[in-house]
Every structure is written in structure tokens, then in C-alpha cells.
Amino acid sequence: MNEPRYQDQSASENVNGTTLRAWVDEMGAFVKGIDPNHLLGTGLEGHGTKYGFGGDEGNPFVYIHQSPYVDFTSAHPYPTESWANLSLDQTKALIRSWISDSHNLVGKPFFMGEFNVHNVDRSAWWGALFPDFEAADGDGSAFWWYQDRSVDGKFGVSAGAPELAAFRTHSQRQAAKNGPGPSNSPSPSPSPSVSPSPSPSPSPSVTPAACTVAYRLSDWGSSFNADVTIRNGGTTAINGWTLVFSFPANQTINSIWNAKATQSGRQVTVTNESWTAAIPAGGSVNFGLNGNSTTGTNGVPAQFTLNGAVCAKG
């Protein structure tokens, strides 16, 4: 989402970001359930009184990005806007503070997803900020925006703009951090070989578990979120499934996505939706849920059974 906020609902909400974090967790789990192979971000602006950039708008940088479904942090510095009015040195300090919090408090890479200035010497600003970004070990950056024709006299950057030289140099240095990419050279053709002599029968290998369940818990005391992945370790596809487990205490489900659930006391019975019914051999499906709980009682269920068979815990 571009620059999400949940602003001015209450003073506490502005600072704590409880509602937006719950939304990010729910939607993040949903997206990861569809496609776990791409990086997911929030599009967050990085505003906050702690940074001296904007105000508290229900989207605290650290807490929102601590969602287990978010892969990197982001911020959008526009330091020369009238409401920001930052100097070049103040902007350097702002970006460094985001990078530091991202690496040290959140534990994720930092992406400066949008950035630009106006009514200043843009080449000078870009030429100073990008090297400082690199020195602070920033992970990725972009700018707003490269236009194919002149439509934005404030932030539009057109072909031939002098500031692009600074960005190209920055891009090259960032790319160099990754080292060489994979070789595109074709693999050598294998040499012909004679048929090998029969070898002794190998020792029997360990049979993989027919199913594995990974239950990733986000515990907020009186509420919780669970991201659940079922993996089929067998050699045939599963078409239609029922997963049964018991909560460790008196947790109750509020909502569930990518599956359906019924609850009887602590026992939970989860069945597939039509689009999550098939689990191919070696494949997996994912669903998520959130609910209410008593502080100090959340935990991972002790056992999971899938279609009556006990699964390993991942």
C-alpha cells in the first residue's frame, strides 16, 4: 500500500499503530499465502515525532515493520517540503536514523522507496545524500520519479537531467556490493561414461514425514496472530484436508483466511477453502488466523493432525 496511515483516531492509536499493524499482519499473511516467493513491503513513509519528520500518524516505523510478513523497511523522505523544512545535514541524519532502526531494532534491510527535493540544487543534494546513504549501509533506494515526458515540474526527472549522474554512480556502487551475478556460460557437456558396476544396496533412507506444520505465532498478550503452513512430504497429492489442533489455553478465533475453522473449547478444526484444497506432493498451503487470548498464555499447539495423521512440527 502506498503510504498507509491510521491517523487521528485517537492519541494512543497515533503513537502505537495497533490497528494498522493488525491490518499489515492480516494482509501480509494473505499475500504470503498466495505467493511466499516475493519480498513484501509496506510502502511506509517513515513519519514520526521521534524522527523530526512529520508527525505520529498511526504508522510507527519500527512497530509496523516488525510484522513477520514484511521483508524490508521503507521510508519516503521529501525534506524540502514546507512542512518538513530540513537542511541537507538534517536529511542525512534522518536517513541514518531510519537505517539504524531498521538494522538494529527491526532487523531488516532499509529501502528508501521514494525521495526527491525541489527548490534547491538537486544535483548537489543527490550527490551528497547518496554517498552518505551508502556509508550508513543503506540497502536500496529509488527516487520519485523518472518521467518519459515533461508532466511534473516539481519532482519529475527527465532524460538528460544532471542529477541522474549522481544516481547512476550510486546505483553502480550499490550493485557492486552484491558481487558478481550468476554466470550465463553454458554448462559443459558431460563426458560419456561406462555403465557403473552394480553397487551394494544403500542403507534405507529416513522417510520424510507425511506432513509438516509450521505455526508462526505473533503474540500481543490479549490478542495474537498465527501464520500456519502445511507441507505435504508424501509422494502423492492431498486433495481436501482437515487440520486439527488444540490451543494451549483459552484462545478464541476472531477471523481466519485461506481456510475455514470451527472451535470447540480449546480444540480447533480447520478445513480448506476451494482454492487451498490441493497440496501437491512436496508442496504446501498457507492460512492465517487471529484471535483473543489472555496475556501470558499464548503458545504453539503441542500437536497437529492432518486428515487423521500426526504431522511433524516445522
C-alpha positions in Angstrom: 0.0 0.0 0.0 1.3 3.5 -0.7 2.0 5.4 2.5 -0.6 3.7 4.8 -1.8 5.6 7.9 -4.5 5.2 10.5 -4.3 8.7 11.7 -6.2 10.8 14.3 -8.5 8.0 15.5 -7.0 8.5 19.0 -3.8 9.9 20.6 -2.8 6.3 21.6 -3.5 5.0 18.1 -1.4 7.7 16.5 1.6 6.6 18.6 1.1 2.9 18.9 -0.2 1.9 15.5 -2.2 -1.1 16.8 -4.8 -1.1 14.1 -2.5 -0.6 11.1 -0.2 -3.3 12.4 -3.1 -5.7 12.7 -4.1 -4.9 9.1 -0.5 -5.3 7.9 -0.3 -8.7 9.6 -3.6 -9.9 8.2 -2.9 -8.7 4.6 0.7 -9.8 4.8 -0.3 -13.3 5.8 -2.9 -13.3 3.0 -0.4 -12.2 0.3 2.3 -14.6 1.5 -0.2 -17.4 1.4 -0.8 -16.7 -2.2 2.9 -16.1 -3.1 5.7 -16.7 -0.5 8.5 -16.2 -3.0 8.5 -12.4 -3.4 9.6 -9.7 -1.0 6.8 -7.8 0.7 6.9 -4.2 2.0 4.5 -1.7 3.5 5.2 1.5 1.4 5.5 3.3 4.8 6.6 7.0 4.8 8.7 6.9 7.9 7.0 9.8 9.6 7.1 10.3 13.3 7.9 12.8 16.0 10.9 10.7 17.1 12.5 11.4 13.7 11.5 15.0 13.5 9.9 14.3 10.2 6.1 14.6 10.0 4.1 13.5 13.0 2.7 10.4 14.7 0.1 9.2 12.2 -0.8 5.7 13.4 2.1 4.1 11.5 5.2 3.9 13.7 8.2 2.9 11.7 9.6 0.2 14.0 6.4 -1.5 15.2 4.7 -1.7 11.8 7.9 -3.1 10.1 8.3 -5.7 12.9 5.4 -7.6 11.3 6.7 -11.1 10.5 5.2 -10.9 7.0 7.2 -7.8 6.0 10.6 -8.4 4.5 12.1 -4.9 4.5 11.5 -1.4 5.8 10.8 1.7 3.8 10.6 5.5 4.1 9.9 8.4 1.7 12.0 11.5 2.5 10.8 14.8 1.0 13.0 17.1 3.1 12.4 20.3 1.3 8.6 20.3 1.6 7.4 23.3 3.6 6.1 21.0 6.5 9.5 19.3 6.7 11.9 22.1 6.0 15.1 20.1 6.6 18.6 21.1 5.8 20.9 18.8 3.9 22.7 17.7 7.1 19.3 17.2 8.9 18.3 15.0 6.0 21.4 12.9 6.3 20.7 12.4 10.0 17.1 11.4 9.3 18.1 8.8 6.7 20.8 7.4 9.0 18.3 7.1 11.9 15.9 5.1 9.7 18.8 2.8 8.6 19.9 2.3 12.2 16.4 1.5 13.5 15.8 -0.8 10.5 19.0 -2.8 11.1 19.3 -2.7 14.9 15.6 -2.6 16.1 13.7 -4.3 13.3 16.5 -6.5 11.9 15.6 -5.9 8.2 17.0 -4.1 5.1 16.1 -0.5 4.6 14.7 0.7 1.2 14.4 4.4 0.5 11.4 3.8 -1.8 10.7 7.4 -2.7 12.9 10.5 -2.4 13.3 13.9 -4.0 13.9 17.6 -3.4 12.8 20.8 -5.1 13.7 24.5 -5.0 17.3 23.5 -4.2 20.3 22.4 -6.3 19.1 18.8 -6.9 22.4 17.6 -8.2 24.2 18.9 -5.1 21.7 17.2 -2.8 21.7 13.9 -4.6 25.5 14.0 -4.9 25.7 14.4 -1.1 22.9 12.2 0.1 23.6 9.0 -1.9 27.2 8.6 -0.7 26.1 9.2 2.9 23.3 6.6 2.4 26.0 4.1 1.3 28.3 5.0 4.1 25.5 4.2 6.6 25.0 0.8 4.9 21.6 1.6 3.4 20.3 -1.3 1.4 18.3 0.0 -1.5 17.0 3.3 -2.9 14.8 4.9 -5.6 13.6 8.3 -6.4 10.3 10.0 -7.4 10.2 9.9 -10.4 11.6 9.3 -13.9 9.2 10.8 -16.4 9.1 9.9 -20.1 7.8 13.4 -20.9 7.6 16.6 -19.1 4.5 16.4 -16.9 5.8 17.2 -13.4 7.7 20.4 -12.9 8.2 19.8 -9.2 9.6 16.2 -8.9 9.7 14.9 -12.5 13.2 13.8 -13.6 13.7 13.7 -17.4 16.3 12.1 -19.6 19.5 14.1 -19.5 18.8 15.7 -16.1 22.2 16.4 -14.4 21.1 14.8 -11.1 20.9 11.4 -12.9 24.7 11.2 -13.0 24.7 11.0 -9.2 22.1 8.3 -9.2 23.9 6.2 -11.8 27.1 6.4 -9.8 25.2 5.5 -6.6 23.5 2.6 -8.4 26.8 1.2 -9.6 28.3 1.3 -6.1 25.2 -0.4 -4.7 25.3 -3.1 -7.3 29.0 -3.7 -6.6 28.1 -4.6 -3.0 26.3 -7.7 -4.4 29.3 -9.1 -6.1 29.2 -10.8 -9.4 26.0 -12.3 -10.6 25.5 -15.8 -11.7 27.4 -16.9 -14.8 25.4 -17.3 -18.0 28.0 -19.6 -19.5 26.5 -22.9 -20.6 27.4 -26.0 -18.5 30.0 -28.2 -20.2 28.6 -31.3 -21.9 29.0 -34.4 -19.7 31.6 -36.9 -20.8 30.3 -40.3 -21.8 30.9 -42.9 -19.2 30.5 -46.6 -19.0 27.7 -48.1 -17.0 28.8 -48.4 -13.4 29.2 -51.8 -11.8 26.3 -52.7 -9.5 26.8 -51.3 -6.1 25.6 -52.6 -2.8 22.1 -51.7 -1.9 22.1 -48.4 0.0 21.1 -48.2 3.6 17.4 -47.3 3.8 16.9 -43.5 4.0 14.7 -41.8 6.5 11.2 -41.5 5.1 10.1 -37.8 5.3 7.1 -37.0 7.4 3.9 -37.3 5.6 3.1 -33.8 6.7 4.8 -30.9 8.5 3.0 -28.0 10.1 4.8 -24.7 10.8 2.8 -22.5 13.2 4.3 -19.0 13.4 2.9 -17.1 16.4 2.7 -13.3 16.8 1.8 -12.7 20.5 0.4 -9.4 21.7 -0.9 -10.5 25.0 -4.6 -10.1 24.8 -4.6 -10.9 21.1 -2.5 -13.0 18.7 -1.9 -13.8 15.1 -0.9 -17.2 13.7 0.6 -18.0 10.3 0.2 -21.7 9.5 1.9 -23.6 6.7 1.1 -27.2 5.9 3.6 -29.1 3.9 2.9 -32.4 2.1 6.0 -34.5 2.5 4.4 -37.5 0.8 4.7 -38.7 -2.8 1.0 -38.1 -3.7 -1.1 -35.0 -3.7 -3.6 -34.3 -1.0 -7.0 -33.2 -2.3 -9.0 -31.8 0.5 -7.7 -31.6 4.1 -8.7 -31.2 7.7 -6.2 -30.0 10.3 -6.9 -30.5 14.0 -5.1 -29.0 16.9 -5.7 -27.6 20.4 -4.8 -24.2 21.7 -2.6 -24.2 24.8 -5.1 -22.1 26.8 -8.4 -20.3 26.3 -7.6 -18.6 23.0 -10.6 -17.9 20.7 -10.5 -17.3 16.9 -11.8 -14.0 15.6 -11.1 -14.5 11.9 -9.3 -16.8 9.5 -8.2 -16.6 5.9 -7.4 -19.2 3.2 -9.3 -21.7 5.3 -12.4 -22.3 7.5 -12.5 -23.1 11.2 -14.7 -24.4 13.9 -13.8 -24.4 17.6 -15.0 -26.5 20.5 -13.3 -25.5 23.7 -9.6 -25.5 23.0 -9.9 -27.8 20.0 -9.8 -26.2 16.6 -10.8 -27.9 13.3 -9.6 -26.2 10.2 -10.7 -27.2 6.7 -9.6 -26.0 3.3 -11.2 -23.4 1.1 -11.8 -24.4 -2.5 -8.6 -22.6 -3.6 -6.4 -24.3 -0.9 -7.8 -27.8 -1.2 -4.9 -29.3 -3.2 -1.5 -29.8 -1.6 0.8 -31.3 -4.3 3.5 -33.8 -3.3 6.3 -31.7 -1.9 4.1 -28.6 -1.9 2.4 -26.6 0.8 -0.6 -24.4 1.6 -0.8 -21.5 4.0 -3.6 -20.0 6.1 -3.7 -17.4 8.9 -5.9 -16.6 11.8 -6.1 -14.0 14.6 -7.9 -14.2 17.9 -8.3 -13.1 21.5 -6.2 -14.5 24.4 -5.1 -14.0 28.0 -1.7 -12.4 28.5 1.0 -15.0 29.1 -1.0 -17.9 27.7 -0.2 -17.9 24.0 2.0 -20.7 22.6 2.3 -23.1 19.7 -0.1 -26.1 19.9 1.5 -29.3 21.0 0.3 -31.5 18.1 -1.3 -31.2 14.7 -3.1 -34.0 12.8 -3.9 -33.7 9.1 -6.6 -36.0 7.8 -6.1 -38.1 10.9 -2.3 -38.4 10.6 0.0 -36.8 13.1 2.3 -34.2 11.5 5.8 -33.2 12.3 6.2 -29.6 13.6 8.3 -27.3 11.4 
